Amino acid sequence: MAKKKYLLDTSIVLDDIENLTYLYQNGENEIFISEVVLQELDKKKDLQNELGYFSREFFRAINSHCVVKKKNIGKIDDMVYQMNFNTRALEFPIFIIYRPKYKTQNLDYGLNDSRILEIAKDYGFHLLTNDVSLRIKAISQGIKAESIFRNRVENPSDINFLFTLNLHKDSSVVNLENNAVFQGLKDWSIIELQEEDNTDSSLYLTGKKRFGFKIDGRFEEQNLDVIIEENSPYIRPINLEQKLLYTLLIHPKNKVSIVTGSTGSGKTLISLQAGITLVKKGIVDGIVYMRNTITSNDKEAELGYRKGDESQKLGYFMYPLYSAVNFTIDKLQESSIAKQIEYSGDVNTIQKCDATEYFIKKHNIEVMDIAHARGVSIGKKFVIFDEAQNAQDSTIKLIGTRIAQDCRIVFLGDWKQIDHPYLSKFRNGAVTLLQKAQKSDFVSGIQLKNTIRSDIAQWFEENM
């Protein structure tokens, strides 16, 4: 059977270089890249963000010491070079097409796309691109084209971690653990236990509820209000979801969590309170806050072009953290004169002024750009990775592999709010983790549905 010949667009490489291994299929297919794509990758390799990181990873994986020039392949003026692509487990050939003169010379917009399409059409290649507009252009010109959407999650809103079970008031928890439904749940499932009673003729619910987690195959009850009272976080959770989240994050056995919810659900604020609790208890030495620097109006996340040093540049992107810190400071200042004195000075959401700086230093909170995580090992910290929906799966893997045994990490995100050019609400780091948590006994998860926000914000959320 003839091998499929794939021509890759830049978006496929920047999505995940493991896509190349997936497409190679142990030699069943051949992979081609035009020098146009190499030029685009080369322009991105100096960016201090995940796109820059993946560009550099691509060039690191190419073995340029074993280049084979193949003059007799393709169009008469083209040169095709074979290079070896090295992954941790596999080495395989990829082919670079260099065309000295394109038919398409000048365009106001889309010159590179047109040249990629020219190569694909001339060779009869199967074009792979995650750029929707390029795919539509290709199909309109009779070129076979498709996208790679690995790890797509069709219905992220249906992923659930909270389950309601009934237990008779005279029954022990052992009876619950013998229940077939309970046994079918994964560890870290959140259980709402409704109490049943009976008359001579029927069962009824008493209205009493208990909550707990399934851990190591057993039901472990969590008296939420008592746990919160004992730990006395600066900002106390105000609804059931927030109470469950706080209790989940400070549980001694919980190492990895994924938390999703809209702006105003309390993801960052409650995670910060949990981290501070763990610092106070000595379970971790500090808090590390990470956030993807890709935003809705800055598709390439060119952090280097912003003014200031690294800390000031990161400040633009650390708004959720500073907002949570400053909200906490405001509440502390309201609580007592002593706190007003301790946290004296100005607070500012972007610039770290006196009170904010003191709070961050006191609780050993640091911010880290994900582009600088490669080669770093993070030990004995509570890591908050925010905006996970704007991170690719390979970024999630990169961060996860930096985490030492004595660390904890929570990934936060709103899977409906996508700013990344190559991701969608069905395919991003947050929904991948939700799907993994749904099946894995190692990862806990919760989707926050309640938001605490202004009437204006709520209207736009529901109506736009």
Residue pairs with C-beta under 8 A, 6 or more apart in sequence:
3 27
3 28
3 29
3 30
4 28
4 29
4 30
4 126
5 29
5 30
5 32
5 123
5 124
5 125
5 126
6 23
6 29
6 30
6 31
6 32
6 125
6 126
6 127
6 128
7 32
7 33
7 34
7 116
7 119
7 120
7 123
7 125
7 126
7 127
7 128
8 19
8 20
8 23
8 31
8 32
8 33
8 37
8 128
8 129
9 37
9 116
9 127
9 128
9 129
9 130
9 131
9 134
10 37
10 40
10 41
11 129
11 130
11 131
11 134
11 421
11 422
12 19
12 128
12 129
12 130
12 148
13 19
13 20
13 33
13 37
13 41
13 54
13 55
13 58
14 41
14 44
14 51
14 54
14 55
14 422
15 130
15 148
15 392
15 422
16 54
16 150
16 392
16 393
16 394
17 54
17 57
17 58
17 61
17 87
17 394
18 87
18 394
19 148
19 150
20 31
20 85
20 87
20 94
21 87
21 89
21 90
21 92
22 148
22 150
23 29
23 31
23 128
23 148
24 31
24 90
24 92
27 92
30 93
30 95
31 85
31 92
31 93
31 94
31 95
32 94
32 95
32 96
32 97
32 123
32 125
33 94
33 95
33 96
33 97
34 96
34 97
34 98
34 99
34 115
34 116
34 119
35 96
35 97
35 98
35 99
36 112
36 115
36 116
36 119
37 116
38 96
39 112
40 112
41 55
41 58
41 59
42 55
42 59
44 51
44 52
44 55
44 300
45 52
45 55
45 56
45 59
46 52
46 304
47 55
47 300
47 301
47 302
47 303
47 304
47 371
48 303
48 304
48 369
48 371
48 372
49 292
49 293
49 294
49 300
49 301
49 302
49 303
49 369
49 370
49 371
50 292
50 294
50 301
50 370
50 371
50 391
50 392
50 395
51 300
51 301
52 371
53 371
53 374
53 395
53 398
54 392
54 394
61 85
61 86
61 87
62 83
62 84
62 85
62 86
62 94
63 83
63 84
63 85
63 86
63 91
64 83
66 83
66 84
67 81
67 82
67 83
68 81
68 82
68 83
69 79
69 80
69 81
69 82
70 80
70 81
70 82
70 95
71 79
71 80
73 80
73 95
74 80
74 97
74 122
74 123
75 99
75 122
75 123
77 99
77 100
77 101
78 97
78 98
78 99
78 100
79 97
79 98
79 100
80 95
80 96
80 97
80 98
81 95
81 96
81 98
82 93
82 94
82 95
82 96
83 93
83 94
83 95
83 96
84 91
84 92
84 93
84 94
85 91
85 92
85 93
85 94
97 119
97 123
99 115
99 118
99 119
102 115
102 118
103 118
104 111
104 114
104 115
104 118
107 114
113 131
113 133
113 134
113 137
116 127
116 134
117 127
117 134
117 137
117 138
117 141
117 143
119 125
120 126
120 127
120 138
120 143
120 145
121 141
121 142
121 143
125 143
125 144
126 144
126 145
126 146
127 134
127 135
127 138
127 143
127 144
127 145
127 146
128 145
128 146
128 147
128 148
129 135
129 138
129 145
129 147
130 147
130 148
130 149
130 422
132 147
134 145
135 145
135 146
135 147
138 144
138 145
139 145
149 426
149 427
150 393
150 427
151 393
151 427
151 432
151 435
152 426
152 427
153 159
153 426
153 427
153 431
153 432
153 434
153 435
154 426
156 260
156 415
156 425
156 426
156 431
156 434
156 435
157 447
159 431
159 434
159 435
159 438
159 445
159 447
160 447
161 188
161 189
161 190
161 437
161 438
161 444
161 445
161 446
161 447
162 189
162 190
162 191
162 192
162 244
162 446
163 181
163 185
163 189
163 190
163 191
163 192
164 191
164 192
164 194
165 176
165 179
165 181
165 182
165 191
165 192
165 193
165 194
166 193
166 194
166 195
166 196
166 205
167 173
167 175
167 176
167 193
167 194
167 195
167 196
168 175
168 195
168 196
168 197
168 198
168 203
169 195
169 196
169 197
169 206
169 208
173 219
173 221
176 182
176 193
176 219
177 183
177 217
177 218
177 219
182 191
182 214
182 219
183 217
185 191
185 214
186 214
186 438
186 439
186 440
186 441
187 213
187 214
187 215
187 216
187 217
187 441
187 442
188 213
188 214
188 215
188 248
188 254
188 437
188 441
188 443
188 444
188 445
189 213
189 214
190 211
190 212
190 213
190 244
190 248
190 446
191 211
191 212
191 213
191 214
191 219
192 209
192 210
192 211
193 209
193 210
193 211
193 212
193 219
193 221
194 205
194 208
194 209
195 205
195 206
195 207
195 208
195 209
195 210
196 203
196 204
196 205
196 206
197 203
197 204
197 206
198 204
210 221
211 221
211 222
211 224
211 244
212 219
212 220
212 221
212 222
213 219
213 220
213 222
213 248
213 251
213 444
214 220
215 251
215 253
216 253
222 244
222 247
224 240
224 243
224 244
224 247
225 243
227 246
227 247
227 250
228 236
228 237
228 243
228 246
228 247
231 250
231 277
233 246
233 273
233 274
233 276
233 277
234 273
234 276
234 328
234 331
234 332
235 269
235 270
235 273
235 327
235 328
235 331
237 243
237 245
237 246
237 266
237 270
237 273
238 266
238 452
239 450
239 452
241 261
241 265
241 266
241 446
241 448
241 449
241 450
242 266
242 270
242 448
244 446
245 259
245 266
245 267
245 270
245 271
245 274
245 446
245 448
246 270
246 273
246 274
248 254
248 257
248 444
248 446
249 257
249 270
249 271
249 274
249 275
249 408
249 410
250 274
250 277
250 278
252 283
254 408
254 444
255 407
255 408
255 409
255 442
256 400
256 408
256 409
256 410
256 411
256 442
256 443
256 444
257 409
257 410
257 411
257 437
257 443
257 444
257 445
257 446
258 388
258 410
258 411
258 413
258 430
258 433
258 434
258 436
258 437
258 443
258 444
258 445
258 446
259 267
259 271
259 410
259 411
259 412
259 413
259 445
259 446
259 447
259 448
260 267
260 389
260 412
260 413
260 414
260 415
260 430
260 434
260 446
260 447
260 448
261 267
261 414
261 447
261 448
261 449
261 451
262 414
262 416
262 417
262 448
262 451
262 461
263 414
263 417
263 451
263 453
263 457
264 451
264 452
264 453
264 457
265 448
265 449
265 450
265 451
265 452
266 448
266 452
267 386
267 412
267 413
267 448
268 320
268 321
268 323
268 324
268 384
268 386
268 412
269 324
269 327
269 328
271 384
271 410
271 412
272 287
272 321
272 324
272 325
272 328
272 384
273 328
274 382
274 410
275 284
275 287
275 363
275 365
275 382
275 384
276 287
276 363
278 284
278 382
278 408
279 285
279 286
279 287
279 363
279 364
279 382
284 380
284 381
284 382
284 406
284 407
284 408
285 364
285 380
285 381
286 363
286 364
286 365
286 366
286 380
286 381
286 382
287 363
287 364
287 365
287 366
287 381
287 382
287 383
287 384
288 365
288 366
288 367
288 368
288 378
288 381
288 382
288 383
288 384
289 318
289 321
289 365
289 366
289 367
289 368
289 384
289 386
290 367
290 368
290 369
290 370
290 373
290 383
290 384
290 385
290 386
290 399
291 317
291 318
291 320
291 321
291 367
291 370
291 385
291 386
291 387
292 301
292 317
292 370
292 386
292 387
292 388
292 390
292 391
292 395
292 420
293 301
293 303
293 314
293 317
293 369
293 370
293 371
294 300
294 301
294 387
294 390
294 419
294 420
294 421
295 301
295 317
295 419
296 419
299 419
299 421
303 313
303 314
303 317
303 369
303 371
304 313
306 312
306 313
306 316
307 313
308 315
310 369
311 352
311 367
312 351
314 367
314 369
315 322
315 350
315 351
315 352
316 350
318 367
319 349
319 350
320 386
321 365
321 367
321 384
321 386
322 348
322 349
322 350
322 352
322 356
323 349
325 356
325 359
325 360
325 365
326 347
326 348
326 349
326 355
326 356
328 359
329 343
329 347
329 355
329 356
329 359
330 347
332 339
332 342
332 343
333 339
333 340
333 343
342 358
343 355
343 358
343 359
344 354
344 355
345 353
345 354
345 355
345 358
346 353
346 354
346 355
347 353
347 354
347 355
347 356
348 356
352 360
359 365
360 366
368 376
370 385
370 391
370 395
370 398
370 399
373 398
373 399
373 402
374 398
376 402
377 402
377 404
378 402
378 403
378 404
378 407
379 404
379 406
379 407
380 404
380 406
380 407
381 407
381 408
382 407
382 408
382 409
382 410
383 399
383 403
383 407
383 408
383 409
383 410
384 409
384 410
384 412
385 391
385 396
385 399
385 409
385 410
385 411
385 412
386 412
386 413
387 412
387 413
388 396
388 411
388 412
388 413
388 428
388 429
388 430
388 433
389 413
389 414
389 415
389 416
389 417
389 418
389 420
389 423
389 425
389 428
389 429
389 430
389 431
390 413
390 418
390 419
390 420
390 423
390 428
390 429
391 399
391 420
391 428
391 429
391 430
392 420
392 422
392 423
392 428
392 429
393 429
393 432
395 429
396 411
396 429
396 432
396 433
399 409
400 409
403 409
411 429
411 430
411 433
413 428
413 429
413 430
414 430
415 425
415 428
415 430
415 431
415 434
416 425
418 424
418 425
418 428
420 428
425 431
433 443
433 445
434 445
434 447
436 443
437 443
437 444
437 445
438 445
451 457
451 458
451 461
453 461
